[in-house]
Amino acid sequence: MGFNSEKILVLGLSKSGIAAAKLAKKHGADVYLTEGKKEVNNDSVTELENLGIHVEFGTHSDEFIKGSKLVITSPGIPPHSEVMQRIKKENIPVISELELTNRESKTPFIIITGTNGKTTTTALTEHILSKSLNVKACGNIGQPPSDFADTNLDYFVCEASSFQLEMTPDLTPYIAVWTNFTPDHVDWHQGLENYFNAKAKVFTGKQTAKYCVLNAKDPKLLELSKEVTGTVFMFAQNLGENCCYVENGEIIFKQNSKHESIIKLSDCPLIGEHNYQNIMCAIICAKLTGVVNEVIRQAIMEFKAPAHRLEKITQKNGITFYNDSKATNPEAAIVAIDSFNNTDVVLIAGGRDKNTDLTEFCNSINNHIKTVILIGEATERFEENLKKHGFNNIIREKTMQSAIDKSIELKPDVVLLSPACASFDMFTSYENRGEVFREYVLSRV
């Protein structure tokens, strides 16, 4: 569309805010960027100011807000915030950086959203499509899409949060994928239904994607599939004439009731039901963009899981080591734990306790884990809950290194780091925790 020297306000000196400001300026806008925090990246400010972009921080002044024709907001700023309420009073339309890219670029979007699984699905979809097409993974994974708005791409493969989709009034993707739906971000959206509706925008009404990919095992999404006007593809069950599912140890793709075997589960580098669902989503996207079966299969076999998400580190002396440090709550850890059946698994868990209910976590351990090694601040409560649920094969260790040493001594089939806790008692982040695990495992084996 372009801007004819119109005043455009960008909220937030985030990665997406900076990218949006640059794109709007390049396309002819008079850009004002306002950041509420006082501490900012001076290099970013200097770069923006050198482009002729006006920048303020520590406030959201009337000077910047008033007279704006459009506001581009960062995902971290909720609609009920004070600055958004002021903008609403001025009757200024608000969009996300995602919507800005949609308006300023001709490249079609593949939108991937959901409470869990977005990052792996986005990375795998880009990996497969890139074998035949010119695509970029963007959004919550990698760079903002506006960084590539003027690039000649076949598709944006965009991991999209509910925050971004909330502010996209016109985006109509080529493909929209919804991995699953569980309660999250209720405070930001001011209610669970608002959270659902934000994600549902590109599946219903005027913004419905041409192809809508939905989880057949999620009751809420199964119900939504009945309202979708685009072509629906369900995954995780053999349901309808268009779907992707597992049968006899193989992932099957079905379109217009024609079945094709794509890959054996034994050839998939990602394990667990949740990852098989991620693979199904990526397969559907690949088939709908014309990638041939053998290319899909080879690309899946070559794919490596994103770091810290049930990431296979190595296999040595009969023991396979998995890093699932991203599992910072019991719900996330359960997904990893449930991926192992009839296997001798040592689970390393613990960290800074989030004090959530541990009933389902303990039940999952009883069903799938032989030994639990506990570290960190949560040790006492986790051990108490495990014993209350009848699980007693528990070892306490003081460090990640000693936990790994002990797990190797036990000679299990699998050593799984899936902490179910935040990392900040012993590490700077879940990434740091995962790196410590990886480095020490590789040093030992």
Sequence and secondary structure as in RCSB ss.txt:
>XXXX:A:sequence
MGFNSEKILVLGLSKSGIAAAKLAKKHGADVYLTEGKKEVNNDSVTELENLGIHVEFGTHSDEFIKGSKLVITSP
GIPPHSEVMQRIKKENIPVISELELTNRESKTPFIIITGTNGKTTTTALTEHILSKSLNVKACGNIGQPPSDFAD
TNLDYFVCEASSFQLEMTPDLTPYIAVWTNFTPDHVDWHQGLENYFNAKAKVFTGKQTAKYCVLNAKDPKLLELS
KEVTGTVFMFAQNLGENCCYVENGEIIFKQNSKHESIIKLSDCPLIGEHNYQNIMCAIICAKLTGVVNEVIRQAI
MEFKAPAHRLEKITQKNGITFYNDSKATNPEAAIVAIDSFNNTDVVLIAGGRDKNTDLTEFCNSINNHIKTVILI
GEATERFEENLKKHGFNNIIREKTMQSAIDKSIELKPDVVLLSPACASFDMFTSYENRGEVFREYVLSRV
>XXXX:A:secstr
   SS EEEEE  SHHHHHHHHHHHHTT EEEEEES S   HHHHHHHHHTT EEEES   HHHHTT SEEEE T
TS TTSHHHHHHHHTT  EEEHHHHHHHH    EEEEE SSSHHHHHHHHHHHHTTTS EEEEETSSB GGGGTT
S  SEEEEE  HHHHHT SS   SEEEE       HHHHTSHHHHHHHHHTTTSGGG  SEEEEETT HHHHHHT
TT  SEEEEESS  SSSEEEEETTEEEEEETTEEEEEEEGGG SS SHHHHHHHHHHHHHHHHTT  HHHHHHHH
HH    TTSSEEEEEETTEEEEE TT  SHHHHHHHHTT  SS EEEEE SB      HHHHHHHHHH SEEEE 
STTHHHHHHHHHHTT   EEE SSHHHHHHHHHHT  SEEEE  SSBSTTTSSSHHHHHHHHHHHHHHH 
